[in-house]
Amino acid sequence: MKTLVINFEEAFSLKGLPFLKTNLPEVEITGLLARNVAKEVYKEFPELPIFEKKITQEFLIQLNANYNIDLALIEYLSPHEEQIFYHINRYFDTTLAFDYSLLKYKLILYVLDILQKSKPDILYFGVTPHDPVSYVLYLVAMYKELEIVIITENSVFNSYILYKEIGKQMSFIMGGAKEDVDVKLLDKQRHVKVCLDALLSEEPSYMSQQRKAAGSIVRKVTNSLFVKKRVTLSGWKRYKRANQMKKAYEALSQVRNDSDLNNINEKIIFFPLHFQPELTTSPDGGFFSQQWLAIKKLSEIFKEGYIILVKEHPSQFMINSKPVRSHMFYDALLSIAPNIRLASLNLPSKVILKNVAGVSTITGTVGFEALLHEKPVLFFGDARFSEISGTYDFNANQGMPDFEKAVSIGNLFNKENVISDFEELVKSKFYYCYNPADAHEERTLEAMKSLLDEYLRWRKV
């Protein structure tokens, strides 16, 4: 089976490619698409087409690949135009209309060149496609009806999940995989409880890592001086801008502390914003990658007697975050409806959760936390808790009405229901669970071997 491998990043390819060849002999690797591919990889695999994922604007502009882009492909990509824009804007320094149009055209040519030179039957994605090259490659492969396998990590349950289509993470089940793949985990029930308890006792690990990596100017300067051996003017400008934006947000926030929260007499619908740009909204949020659209939908239903409390993601003001929102975004949010309020970053989300009638998110981890606090959750994107008691899918016919009813009546479920549902979810959908103390590369390869081997057996049935 000819396979194009996406996302064996940097030197990881030196372990990953031989691992696949040894452990999955029926898979013929016909190409590698990754970021910052180590020079040794080119020497080790001289005959293998290797494509760089971290490309520059200059590379795309100078690209002279000559392929006919048929009208049917353009029409197929049209519904995904906004998502394509997000990904291009995230990696390239342009929002100008005609520059963007040209970059998108060149990006499609680059993707067609990758497929022509690698000629894959199947594309293996080591993570959800969320950079411009991988995302457009995924879309073009879908158009060409090539086989796709995506393996992505779920940090909440220290697990990997396999699926075939963006937007349908929870829809794919391999017969028998739940018994055969989880060879390392002896007590899955205990594993689920440990992971859920961690959500109630501490901040998510990814947020902790982001905060440590880029939280303070002292840490940033120290890292620049002693690790990167440089301090840049652009870094200083990013720090100033992030600090100014944080001050502007705090100036607009009306719910600043426990006292302000307790003085709210109306029922509260809590909407914590996602950090952006990130795959949890682009592409997993679909249409609602623009979060203000979800907040507007909430405001159309929850009016008199309700407060919609919005809180910015603290990582949005990290020094090294790309600016994607300005003060205009927060002003515009407040203008949507008179009952929308902003919560200060100094007010912990765990405190807020105890005082709300319901929670809404695109796909965020807060959904897991809210369910454990026995609060109903409305989600707008491809959430990984979509099959749990107390969750409501806005995109389903009765999603919003049922959520409204749950908020109005009160608790319709309890924590025991939630834990039981999570146990069943992990058994059926999260095929490989791991000990977070394991070395990252080793557990990734082990999961890959187990999942792909099981997938190949499944497709033969």
C-alpha positions as a Markdown table, in Angstrom:
| # | Residue | x | y | z |
|---|---|---|---|---|
| 1 | Met | 0.0 | 0.0 | 0.0 |
| 2 | Lys | 1.7 | 3.2 | -1.2 |
| 3 | Thr | 1.6 | 5.7 | 1.7 |
| 4 | Leu | 2.4 | 9.4 | 2.0 |
| 5 | Val | 3.5 | 10.1 | 5.5 |
| 6 | Ile | 2.7 | 13.6 | 7.0 |
| 7 | Asn | 4.2 | 15.0 | 10.2 |
| 8 | Phe | 7.4 | 13.0 | 11.1 |
| 9 | Glu | 8.8 | 16.3 | 12.2 |
| 10 | Glu | 12.5 | 17.3 | 12.3 |
| 11 | Ala | 14.8 | 14.4 | 13.3 |
| 12 | Phe | 11.8 | 12.2 | 14.4 |
| 13 | Ser | 11.8 | 10.9 | 10.8 |
| 14 | Leu | 15.1 | 9.0 | 11.5 |
| 15 | Lys | 13.2 | 6.8 | 14.0 |
| 16 | Gly | 9.7 | 6.9 | 12.4 |
| 17 | Leu | 10.4 | 5.9 | 8.8 |
| 18 | Pro | 12.5 | 2.8 | 9.6 |
| 19 | Phe | 9.9 | 1.9 | 12.3 |
| 20 | Leu | 7.1 | 1.9 | 9.8 |
| 21 | Lys | 9.2 | -0.1 | 7.3 |
| 22 | Thr | 10.0 | -2.7 | 9.9 |
| 23 | Asn | 6.7 | -3.0 | 11.7 |
| 24 | Leu | 4.3 | -2.5 | 8.8 |
| 25 | Pro | 6.0 | -4.3 | 5.8 |
| 26 | Glu | 2.8 | -4.1 | 3.7 |
| 27 | Val | 3.1 | -0.3 | 3.8 |
| 28 | Glu | 5.3 | 1.2 | 1.1 |
| 29 | Ile | 6.3 | 4.7 | 2.0 |
| 30 | Thr | 6.3 | 6.9 | -1.1 |
| 31 | Gly | 6.9 | 10.3 | 0.4 |
| 32 | Leu | 7.4 | 12.4 | 3.5 |
| 33 | Leu | 5.8 | 15.8 | 4.3 |
| 34 | Ala | 7.2 | 17.3 | 7.5 |
| 35 | Arg | 8.5 | 20.5 | 9.1 |
| 36 | Asn | 12.2 | 21.2 | 9.5 |
| 37 | Val | 13.3 | 17.8 | 8.2 |
| 38 | Ala | 16.7 | 16.9 | 9.5 |
| 39 | Lys | 19.5 | 16.9 | 6.9 |
| 40 | Glu | 20.4 | 13.3 | 8.0 |
| 41 | Val | 17.0 | 12.2 | 6.7 |
| 42 | Tyr | 17.9 | 13.2 | 3.1 |
| 43 | Lys | 21.1 | 11.2 | 3.4 |
| 44 | Glu | 19.4 | 8.2 | 4.9 |
| 45 | Phe | 16.6 | 8.1 | 2.4 |
| 46 | Pro | 18.0 | 9.5 | -0.8 |
| 47 | Glu | 15.4 | 8.0 | -3.1 |
| 48 | Leu | 12.4 | 9.1 | -1.0 |
| 49 | Pro | 10.5 | 12.3 | -2.1 |
| 50 | Ile | 10.7 | 14.6 | 0.9 |
| 51 | Phe | 8.6 | 17.8 | 1.0 |
| 52 | Glu | 9.0 | 20.7 | 3.5 |
| 53 | Lys | 5.9 | 21.7 | 5.3 |
| 54 | Lys | 7.3 | 24.9 | 6.8 |
| 55 | Ile | 7.5 | 26.8 | 3.5 |
| 56 | Thr | 7.9 | 30.6 | 3.0 |
| 57 | Gln | 5.9 | 33.0 | 0.9 |
| 58 | Glu | 9.0 | 33.4 | -1.3 |
| 59 | Phe | 9.0 | 29.7 | -1.9 |
| 60 | Leu | 5.4 | 29.7 | -3.0 |
| 61 | Ile | 5.7 | 32.8 | -5.2 |
| 62 | Gln | 8.7 | 31.3 | -7.0 |
| 63 | Leu | 7.0 | 27.8 | -7.4 |
| 64 | Asn | 6.8 | 27.0 | -11.1 |
| 65 | Ala | 4.8 | 23.7 | -10.8 |
| 66 | Asn | 2.5 | 23.5 | -13.8 |
| 67 | Tyr | -0.7 | 21.6 | -13.2 |
| 68 | Asn | -4.2 | 22.2 | -14.4 |
| 69 | Ile | -6.5 | 23.1 | -11.6 |
| 70 | Asp | -9.9 | 22.0 | -12.8 |
| 71 | Leu | -13.1 | 23.9 | -12.0 |
| 72 | Ala | -14.5 | 21.0 | -10.1 |
| 73 | Leu | -11.7 | 21.2 | -7.6 |
| 74 | Ile | -12.2 | 24.9 | -7.1 |
| 75 | Glu | -15.9 | 24.3 | -6.5 |
| 76 | Tyr | -15.1 | 21.5 | -4.0 |
| 77 | Leu | -12.7 | 23.8 | -2.1 |
| 78 | Ser | -15.2 | 26.7 | -2.1 |
| 79 | Pro | -17.1 | 25.8 | 1.2 |
| 80 | His | -13.7 | 25.5 | 2.9 |
| 81 | Glu | -12.5 | 29.0 | 1.8 |
| 82 | Glu | -12.7 | 30.6 | 5.2 |
| 83 | Gln | -10.7 | 27.8 | 6.9 |
| 84 | Ile | -8.1 | 27.9 | 4.1 |
| 85 | Phe | -7.8 | 31.6 | 4.8 |
| 86 | Tyr | -7.3 | 31.0 | 8.5 |
| 87 | His | -4.4 | 28.6 | 7.9 |
| 88 | Ile | -2.7 | 30.8 | 5.3 |
| 89 | Asn | -3.0 | 33.8 | 7.5 |
| 90 | Arg | -1.7 | 31.9 | 10.5 |
| 91 | Tyr | 1.6 | 31.0 | 8.8 |
| 92 | Phe | 2.1 | 33.8 | 6.2 |
| 93 | Asp | 2.3 | 37.5 | 6.9 |
| 94 | Thr | -0.5 | 38.7 | 4.7 |
| 95 | Thr | -4.2 | 39.5 | 4.8 |
| 96 | Leu | -4.3 | 41.4 | 1.5 |
| 97 | Ala | -7.0 | 40.0 | -0.8 |
| 98 | Phe | -5.0 | 39.6 | -4.0 |
| 99 | Asp | -1.8 | 38.4 | -2.2 |
| 100 | Tyr | -3.9 | 35.8 | -0.4 |
| 101 | Ser | -5.6 | 34.7 | -3.7 |
| 102 | Leu | -2.2 | 34.2 | -5.3 |
| 103 | Leu | -0.8 | 32.3 | -2.3 |
| 104 | Lys | -3.8 | 30.0 | -2.2 |
| 105 | Tyr | -3.4 | 29.2 | -5.9 |
| 106 | Lys | 0.3 | 28.5 | -5.5 |
| 107 | Leu | -0.4 | 26.3 | -2.4 |
| 108 | Ile | -2.8 | 24.2 | -4.5 |
| 109 | Leu | -0.1 | 23.8 | -7.1 |
| 110 | Tyr | 2.4 | 22.7 | -4.4 |
| 111 | Val | -0.1 | 20.1 | -3.1 |
| 112 | Leu | -0.8 | 18.7 | -6.5 |
| 113 | Asp | 3.0 | 18.4 | -7.0 |
| 114 | Ile | 3.3 | 16.5 | -3.8 |
| 115 | Leu | 0.6 | 14.0 | -4.8 |
| 116 | Gln | 2.0 | 13.6 | -8.3 |
| 117 | Lys | 5.6 | 12.8 | -7.1 |
| 118 | Ser | 4.5 | 10.5 | -4.2 |
| 119 | Lys | 1.5 | 8.8 | -6.0 |
| 120 | Pro | 0.0 | 7.6 | -2.7 |
| 121 | Asp | -2.9 | 5.3 | -2.2 |
| 122 | Ile | -3.3 | 6.4 | 1.4 |
| 123 | Leu | -2.3 | 9.5 | 3.3 |
| 124 | Tyr | -1.2 | 9.1 | 6.9 |
| 125 | Phe | -1.5 | 12.2 | 9.1 |
| 126 | Gly | 0.3 | 12.1 | 12.4 |
| 127 | Val | -1.9 | 14.9 | 13.7 |
| 128 | Thr | -5.1 | 16.7 | 12.6 |
| 129 | Pro | -4.1 | 18.8 | 9.6 |
| 130 | His | -4.0 | 22.4 | 10.8 |
| 131 | Asp | -1.2 | 24.1 | 8.8 |
| 132 | Pro | -1.8 | 25.5 | 5.3 |
| 133 | Val | 0.0 | 22.7 | 3.4 |
| 134 | Ser | -1.4 | 19.8 | 5.4 |
| 135 | Tyr | -4.9 | 21.2 | 5.4 |
| 136 | Val | -5.1 | 21.9 | 1.7 |
| 137 | Leu | -3.4 | 18.5 | 1.0 |
| 138 | Tyr | -6.2 | 16.9 | 3.1 |
| 139 | Leu | -8.9 | 18.7 | 1.1 |
| 140 | Val | -7.4 | 17.8 | -2.3 |
| 141 | Ala | -7.0 | 14.2 | -1.2 |
| 142 | Met | -10.6 | 14.1 | -0.2 |
| 143 | Tyr | -11.6 | 15.5 | -3.6 |
| 144 | Lys | -9.5 | 12.8 | -5.3 |
| 145 | Glu | -11.1 | 10.2 | -3.0 |
| 146 | Leu | -7.7 | 9.0 | -1.7 |
| 147 | Glu | -7.8 | 7.0 | 1.5 |
| 148 | Ile | -7.0 | 9.1 | 4.6 |
| 149 | Val | -6.0 | 8.0 | 8.1 |
| 150 | Ile | -5.5 | 10.6 | 10.9 |
| 151 | Ile | -4.0 | 9.8 | 14.3 |
| 152 | Thr | -4.2 | 12.5 | 16.8 |
| 153 | Glu | -3.6 | 12.9 | 20.5 |
| 154 | Asn | -6.1 | 13.6 | 23.3 |
| 155 | Ser | -4.2 | 15.2 | 26.2 |
| 156 | Val | -7.2 | 14.9 | 28.5 |
| 157 | Phe | -7.1 | 11.1 | 28.5 |
| 158 | Asn | -3.4 | 10.6 | 27.6 |
| 159 | Ser | -4.5 | 8.7 | 24.6 |
| 160 | Tyr | -4.5 | 8.6 | 20.8 |
| 161 | Ile | -7.5 | 8.4 | 18.5 |
| 162 | Leu | -7.8 | 7.3 | 14.9 |
| 163 | Tyr | -10.3 | 8.8 | 12.5 |
| 164 | Lys | -10.8 | 9.4 | 8.8 |
| 165 | Glu | -12.5 | 12.8 | 8.3 |
| 166 | Ile | -12.1 | 16.2 | 10.0 |
| 167 | Gly | -15.4 | 17.1 | 11.8 |
| 168 | Lys | -16.2 | 13.4 | 12.6 |
| 169 | Gln | -13.6 | 12.4 | 15.2 |
| 170 | Met | -16.2 | 10.5 | 17.3 |
| 171 | Ser | -17.8 | 8.7 | 14.4 |
| 172 | Phe | -15.2 | 6.1 | 13.6 |
| 173 | Ile | -15.0 | 2.7 | 15.3 |
| 174 | Met | -12.8 | -0.2 | 14.4 |
| 175 | Gly | -14.3 | -3.5 | 15.2 |
| 176 | Gly | -12.3 | -5.3 | 17.9 |
| 177 | Ala | -9.7 | -2.6 | 18.2 |
| 178 | Lys | -10.8 | -1.6 | 21.7 |
| 179 | Glu | -9.7 | -5.0 | 23.0 |
| 180 | Asp | -6.6 | -5.5 | 20.8 |
| 181 | Val | -4.9 | -2.2 | 20.7 |
| 182 | Asp | -4.7 | -1.1 | 24.4 |
| 183 | Val | -2.0 | -3.6 | 25.2 |
| 184 | Lys | -0.2 | -1.4 | 27.7 |
| 185 | Leu | -3.2 | -0.4 | 29.8 |
| 186 | Leu | -4.3 | -2.9 | 32.4 |
| 187 | Asp | -7.0 | -0.9 | 34.1 |
| 188 | Lys | -8.8 | 1.4 | 31.8 |
| 189 | Gln | -11.4 | 2.3 | 34.3 |
| 190 | Arg | -8.8 | 3.5 | 36.8 |
| 191 | His | -7.1 | 5.4 | 34.0 |
| 192 | Val | -10.2 | 7.4 | 33.1 |
| 193 | Lys | -10.8 | 8.3 | 36.8 |
| 194 | Val | -7.2 | 9.5 | 37.2 |
| 195 | Cys | -7.4 | 11.7 | 34.1 |
| 196 | Leu | -10.8 | 13.2 | 35.1 |
| 197 | Asp | -9.6 | 13.9 | 38.7 |
| 198 | Ala | -6.6 | 15.7 | 37.2 |
| 199 | Leu | -9.0 | 18.1 | 35.4 |
| 200 | Leu | -10.7 | 19.0 | 38.7 |
| 201 | Ser | -7.4 | 19.6 | 40.6 |
| 202 | Glu | -5.1 | 21.5 | 38.2 |
| 203 | Glu | -5.0 | 23.5 | 35.0 |
| 204 | Pro | -4.7 | 21.5 | 31.7 |
| 205 | Ser | -1.1 | 20.4 | 31.0 |
| 206 | Tyr | -1.0 | 22.3 | 27.6 |
| 207 | Met | -1.9 | 25.6 | 29.3 |
| 208 | Ser | 0.7 | 25.0 | 32.0 |
| 209 | Gln | 3.3 | 24.4 | 29.3 |
| 210 | Gln | 2.3 | 27.5 | 27.3 |
| 211 | Arg | 2.4 | 29.6 | 30.5 |
| 212 | Lys | 5.9 | 28.4 | 31.4 |
| 213 | Ala | 7.2 | 28.8 | 27.9 |
| 214 | Ala | 6.0 | 32.3 | 27.2 |
| 215 | Gly | 4.3 | 33.8 | 30.3 |
| 216 | Ser | 6.7 | 36.5 | 31.5 |
| 217 | Ile | 9.1 | 39.0 | 30.0 |
| 218 | Val | 11.8 | 37.8 | 32.4 |
| 219 | Arg | 11.5 | 34.2 | 31.2 |
| 220 | Lys | 11.3 | 35.4 | 27.6 |
| 221 | Val | 14.4 | 37.5 | 27.8 |
| 222 | Thr | 16.3 | 34.8 | 29.8 |
| 223 | Asn | 15.4 | 32.3 | 27.1 |
| 224 | Ser | 16.5 | 34.7 | 24.3 |
| 225 | Leu | 19.8 | 35.5 | 26.0 |
| 226 | Phe | 21.0 | 32.1 | 27.2 |
| 227 | Val | 19.2 | 29.7 | 24.9 |
| 228 | Lys | 18.7 | 31.4 | 21.6 |
| 229 | Lys | 21.6 | 33.8 | 22.2 |
| 230 | Arg | 19.7 | 36.8 | 21.0 |
| 231 | Val | 17.2 | 39.5 | 21.9 |
| 232 | Thr | 15.2 | 40.9 | 19.0 |
| 233 | Leu | 13.3 | 44.1 | 18.5 |
| 234 | Ser | 10.3 | 42.2 | 17.2 |
| 235 | Gly | 10.2 | 40.2 | 20.4 |
| 236 | Trp | 10.1 | 43.4 | 22.4 |
| 237 | Lys | 7.3 | 44.7 | 20.2 |
| 238 | Arg | 5.3 | 41.5 | 20.7 |
| 239 | Tyr | 5.7 | 41.8 | 24.5 |
| 240 | Lys | 4.5 | 45.5 | 24.4 |
| 241 | Arg | 1.5 | 44.6 | 22.2 |
| 242 | Ala | 0.5 | 41.6 | 24.3 |
| 243 | Asn | 0.7 | 43.7 | 27.5 |
| 244 | Gln | -1.3 | 46.5 | 25.9 |
| 245 | Met | -4.0 | 44.1 | 24.7 |
| 246 | Lys | -4.3 | 42.5 | 28.1 |
| 247 | Lys | -4.7 | 45.9 | 29.8 |
| 248 | Ala | -7.4 | 46.9 | 27.2 |
| 249 | Tyr | -9.3 | 43.6 | 27.8 |
| 250 | Glu | -9.1 | 44.1 | 31.6 |
| 251 | Ala | -10.4 | 47.6 | 31.3 |
| 252 | Leu | -13.5 | 46.3 | 29.5 |
| 253 | Ser | -14.1 | 43.4 | 31.9 |
| 254 | Gln | -17.1 | 44.0 | 34.3 |
| 255 | Val | -16.9 | 40.8 | 36.4 |
| 256 | Arg | -13.5 | 41.1 | 38.1 |
| 257 | Asn | -13.7 | 39.0 | 41.3 |
| 258 | Asp | -15.8 | 36.7 | 43.4 |
| 259 | Ser | -17.9 | 39.6 | 44.7 |
| 260 | Asp | -18.9 | 40.7 | 41.2 |
| 261 | Leu | -19.7 | 37.2 | 40.3 |
| 262 | Asn | -21.9 | 36.6 | 43.4 |
| 263 | Asn | -23.8 | 39.9 | 42.8 |
| 264 | Ile | -25.1 | 38.6 | 39.5 |
| 265 | Asn | -28.8 | 37.7 | 40.1 |
| 266 | Glu | -29.5 | 36.3 | 36.6 |
| 267 | Lys | -28.5 | 32.8 | 35.5 |
| 268 | Ile | -25.1 | 32.7 | 33.9 |
| 269 | Ile | -24.1 | 31.0 | 30.6 |
| 270 | Phe | -20.3 | 30.8 | 30.6 |
| 271 | Phe | -18.4 | 31.0 | 27.3 |
| 272 | Pro | -14.6 | 30.8 | 27.7 |
| 273 | Leu | -12.9 | 31.8 | 24.5 |
| 274 | His | -10.5 | 29.4 | 22.7 |
| 275 | Phe | -6.8 | 30.3 | 22.2 |
| 276 | Gln | -6.4 | 31.0 | 18.5 |
| 277 | Pro | -5.1 | 30.2 | 16.0 |
| 278 | Glu | -5.2 | 26.5 | 17.0 |
| 279 | Leu | -6.7 | 23.3 | 15.6 |
| 280 | Thr | -9.4 | 23.2 | 18.3 |
| 281 | Thr | -11.2 | 25.9 | 16.3 |
| 282 | Ser | -9.4 | 25.8 | 12.9 |
| 283 | Pro | -10.4 | 23.3 | 11.6 |
| 284 | Asp | -12.3 | 21.6 | 14.4 |
| 285 | Gly | -14.7 | 24.5 | 14.9 |
| 286 | Gly | -15.8 | 24.6 | 11.3 |
| 287 | Phe | -18.2 | 27.5 | 10.7 |
| 288 | Phe | -17.8 | 28.5 | 14.3 |
| 289 | Ser | -14.1 | 29.1 | 14.1 |
| 290 | Gln | -15.3 | 32.7 | 14.3 |
| 291 | Gln | -16.3 | 32.5 | 18.0 |
| 292 | Trp | -18.4 | 35.6 | 18.0 |
| 293 | Leu | -20.9 | 33.8 | 15.8 |
| 294 | Ala | -21.4 | 31.2 | 18.5 |
| 295 | Ile | -21.8 | 34.0 | 21.2 |
| 296 | Lys | -24.3 | 35.7 | 18.9 |
| 297 | Lys | -26.4 | 32.5 | 18.6 |
| 298 | Leu | -26.4 | 32.2 | 22.4 |
| 299 | Ser | -27.5 | 35.8 | 22.8 |
| 300 | Glu | -30.5 | 35.2 | 20.5 |
| 301 | Ile | -31.9 | 32.6 | 22.9 |
| 302 | Phe | -30.7 | 33.6 | 26.3 |
| 303 | Lys | -32.0 | 37.1 | 26.8 |
| 304 | Glu | -33.9 | 38.4 | 29.9 |
| 305 | Gly | -32.9 | 36.6 | 33.1 |
| 306 | Tyr | -29.5 | 35.5 | 31.7 |
| 307 | Ile | -26.0 | 36.8 | 31.6 |
| 308 | Ile | -23.6 | 35.5 | 29.0 |
| 309 | Leu | -20.2 | 35.6 | 30.6 |
| 310 | Val | -17.3 | 35.6 | 28.2 |
| 311 | Lys | -13.7 | 35.1 | 29.3 |
| 312 | Glu | -10.6 | 35.4 | 27.2 |
| 313 | His | -8.1 | 32.6 | 27.0 |
| 314 | Pro | -5.0 | 33.6 | 29.1 |
| 315 | Ser | -2.7 | 32.2 | 26.5 |
| 316 | Gln | -4.0 | 34.8 | 24.0 |
| 317 | Phe | -1.8 | 37.4 | 25.6 |
| 318 | Met | 1.4 | 35.3 | 25.6 |
| 319 | Ile | 4.4 | 37.1 | 24.3 |
| 320 | Asn | 5.0 | 34.8 | 21.3 |
| 321 | Ser | 1.3 | 34.5 | 20.3 |
| 322 | Lys | 0.4 | 35.8 | 16.8 |
| 323 | Pro | -2.1 | 38.6 | 17.3 |
| 324 | Val | -5.5 | 37.5 | 15.9 |
| 325 | Arg | -7.8 | 39.8 | 18.0 |
| 326 | Ser | -7.7 | 43.5 | 18.7 |
| 327 | His | -9.6 | 45.6 | 21.3 |
| 328 | Met | -12.3 | 46.0 | 18.5 |
| 329 | Phe | -13.1 | 42.3 | 18.9 |
| 330 | Tyr | -14.0 | 42.8 | 22.6 |
| 331 | Asp | -15.9 | 46.0 | 21.9 |
| 332 | Ala | -17.9 | 44.2 | 19.2 |
| 333 | Leu | -18.7 | 41.3 | 21.5 |
| 334 | Leu | -20.2 | 43.6 | 24.1 |
| 335 | Ser | -22.3 | 45.3 | 21.3 |
| 336 | Ile | -24.0 | 42.1 | 20.3 |
| 337 | Ala | -26.4 | 42.1 | 23.2 |
| 338 | Pro | -26.8 | 44.1 | 26.5 |
| 339 | Asn | -26.5 | 41.0 | 28.7 |
| 340 | Ile | -23.0 | 40.0 | 27.5 |
| 341 | Arg | -20.2 | 40.5 | 30.1 |
| 342 | Leu | -16.5 | 40.0 | 30.1 |
| 343 | Ala | -14.8 | 38.2 | 33.0 |
| 344 | Ser | -11.4 | 39.3 | 34.2 |
| 345 | Leu | -8.5 | 36.9 | 33.7 |
| 346 | Asn | -7.9 | 37.2 | 37.4 |
| 347 | Leu | -11.2 | 35.4 | 38.1 |
| 348 | Pro | -10.4 | 31.6 | 38.0 |
| 349 | Ser | -12.6 | 29.6 | 35.6 |
| 350 | Lys | -13.0 | 26.9 | 38.2 |
| 351 | Val | -14.6 | 29.5 | 40.5 |
| 352 | Ile | -16.9 | 30.6 | 37.6 |
| 353 | Leu | -17.9 | 27.0 | 36.9 |
| 354 | Lys | -19.4 | 26.6 | 40.3 |
| 355 | Asn | -21.7 | 29.6 | 39.8 |
| 356 | Val | -23.1 | 29.0 | 36.3 |
| 357 | Ala | -26.3 | 27.4 | 34.9 |
| 358 | Gly | -24.6 | 26.2 | 31.8 |
| 359 | Val | -21.4 | 26.3 | 29.7 |
| 360 | Ser | -20.8 | 26.8 | 26.0 |
| 361 | Thr | -17.7 | 26.2 | 24.0 |
| 362 | Ile | -16.6 | 25.3 | 20.4 |
| 363 | Thr | -14.7 | 22.2 | 21.4 |
| 364 | Gly | -12.8 | 23.2 | 24.5 |
| 365 | Thr | -11.4 | 21.3 | 27.5 |
| 366 | Val | -13.7 | 23.4 | 29.6 |
| 367 | Gly | -16.5 | 21.0 | 28.4 |
| 368 | Phe | -14.9 | 18.1 | 30.2 |
| 369 | Glu | -14.5 | 20.3 | 33.4 |
| 370 | Ala | -18.1 | 21.6 | 33.2 |
| 371 | Leu | -19.5 | 18.1 | 33.0 |
| 372 | Leu | -17.6 | 17.0 | 36.1 |
| 373 | His | -19.2 | 20.0 | 37.8 |
| 374 | Glu | -22.6 | 18.7 | 36.6 |
| 375 | Lys | -23.2 | 21.7 | 34.3 |
| 376 | Pro | -24.8 | 21.2 | 30.9 |
| 377 | Val | -22.6 | 21.9 | 27.9 |
| 378 | Leu | -23.5 | 23.3 | 24.5 |
| 379 | Phe | -20.7 | 22.7 | 21.9 |
| 380 | Phe | -20.5 | 24.1 | 18.4 |
| 381 | Gly | -17.6 | 22.1 | 16.8 |
| 382 | Asp | -16.1 | 18.6 | 16.7 |
| 383 | Ala | -15.9 | 18.1 | 20.4 |
| 384 | Arg | -14.4 | 15.0 | 21.9 |
| 385 | Phe | -17.0 | 14.8 | 24.7 |
| 386 | Ser | -19.9 | 14.8 | 22.3 |
| 387 | Glu | -21.4 | 11.5 | 23.5 |
| 388 | Ile | -21.5 | 12.3 | 27.2 |
| 389 | Ser | -24.6 | 12.8 | 29.3 |
| 390 | Gly | -25.2 | 16.6 | 29.7 |
| 391 | Thr | -23.8 | 17.6 | 26.3 |
| 392 | Tyr | -25.8 | 19.3 | 23.5 |
| 393 | Asp | -24.7 | 19.7 | 19.9 |
| 394 | Phe | -25.7 | 23.0 | 18.5 |
| 395 | Asn | -25.5 | 21.6 | 15.0 |
| 396 | Ala | -28.1 | 18.9 | 15.8 |
| 397 | Asn | -31.8 | 19.6 | 15.3 |
| 398 | Gln | -32.7 | 19.8 | 18.9 |
| 399 | Gly | -29.3 | 20.8 | 20.3 |
| 400 | Met | -30.0 | 24.4 | 21.3 |
| 401 | Pro | -33.6 | 23.8 | 22.5 |
| 402 | Asp | -32.5 | 20.8 | 24.6 |
| 403 | Phe | -29.6 | 22.9 | 26.1 |
| 404 | Glu | -32.0 | 25.7 | 26.9 |
| 405 | Lys | -34.3 | 23.3 | 28.7 |
| 406 | Ala | -31.4 | 21.8 | 30.7 |
| 407 | Val | -30.3 | 25.3 | 31.7 |
| 408 | Ser | -33.8 | 26.3 | 32.7 |
| 409 | Ile | -34.8 | 23.1 | 34.6 |
| 410 | Gly | -31.4 | 22.4 | 36.3 |
| 411 | Asn | -29.3 | 19.3 | 36.5 |
| 412 | Leu | -30.6 | 16.4 | 34.4 |
| 413 | Phe | -27.5 | 14.2 | 35.1 |
| 414 | Asn | -24.9 | 13.6 | 37.8 |
| 415 | Lys | -21.2 | 13.1 | 38.0 |
| 416 | Glu | -21.6 | 9.3 | 38.2 |
| 417 | Asn | -23.4 | 9.4 | 34.8 |
| 418 | Val | -20.6 | 11.5 | 33.4 |
| 419 | Ile | -17.8 | 9.2 | 34.6 |
| 420 | Ser | -19.6 | 6.1 | 33.4 |
| 421 | Asp | -20.1 | 7.7 | 29.9 |
| 422 | Phe | -16.5 | 8.7 | 29.8 |
| 423 | Glu | -15.4 | 5.1 | 30.5 |
| 424 | Glu | -17.6 | 3.8 | 27.7 |
| 425 | Leu | -16.3 | 6.6 | 25.3 |
| 426 | Val | -12.7 | 5.7 | 26.0 |
| 427 | Lys | -13.3 | 2.0 | 25.6 |
| 428 | Ser | -14.9 | 2.5 | 22.2 |
| 429 | Lys | -13.2 | 5.6 | 20.6 |
| 430 | Phe | -9.9 | 6.2 | 22.3 |
| 431 | Tyr | -8.0 | 3.2 | 21.1 |
| 432 | Tyr | -4.6 | 3.7 | 22.7 |
| 433 | Cys | -3.9 | 5.1 | 26.1 |
| 434 | Tyr | -0.5 | 5.7 | 27.6 |
| 435 | Asn | 1.4 | 6.6 | 30.7 |
| 436 | Pro | 2.4 | 10.3 | 30.3 |
| 437 | Ala | 5.8 | 9.5 | 31.9 |
| 438 | Asp | 6.7 | 7.4 | 28.8 |
| 439 | Ala | 9.1 | 9.0 | 26.4 |
| 440 | His | 7.0 | 11.0 | 23.8 |
| 441 | Glu | 8.7 | 9.5 | 20.7 |
| 442 | Glu | 8.5 | 6.0 | 21.9 |
| 443 | Arg | 4.8 | 6.1 | 22.9 |
| 444 | Thr | 3.9 | 7.8 | 19.6 |
| 445 | Leu | 5.6 | 5.1 | 17.6 |
| 446 | Glu | 4.1 | 2.4 | 19.7 |
| 447 | Ala | 0.6 | 3.9 | 19.3 |
| 448 | Met | 1.1 | 4.3 | 15.6 |
| 449 | Lys | 2.2 | 0.7 | 15.2 |
| 450 | Ser | -0.8 | -0.6 | 17.2 |
| 451 | Leu | -3.4 | 1.7 | 15.5 |
| 452 | Leu | -2.2 | 1.3 | 11.9 |
| 453 | Asp | -1.8 | -2.4 | 12.3 |
| 454 | Glu | -5.3 | -2.7 | 13.6 |
| 455 | Tyr | -6.6 | -0.3 | 10.9 |
| 456 | Leu | -5.1 | -2.5 | 8.2 |
| 457 | Arg | -6.7 | -5.6 | 9.7 |
| 458 | Trp | -10.0 | -3.7 | 10.0 |
| 459 | Arg | -10.1 | -2.6 | 6.3 |
| 460 | Lys | -9.5 | -6.2 | 5.1 |
| 461 | Val | -12.6 | -7.5 | 6.9 |
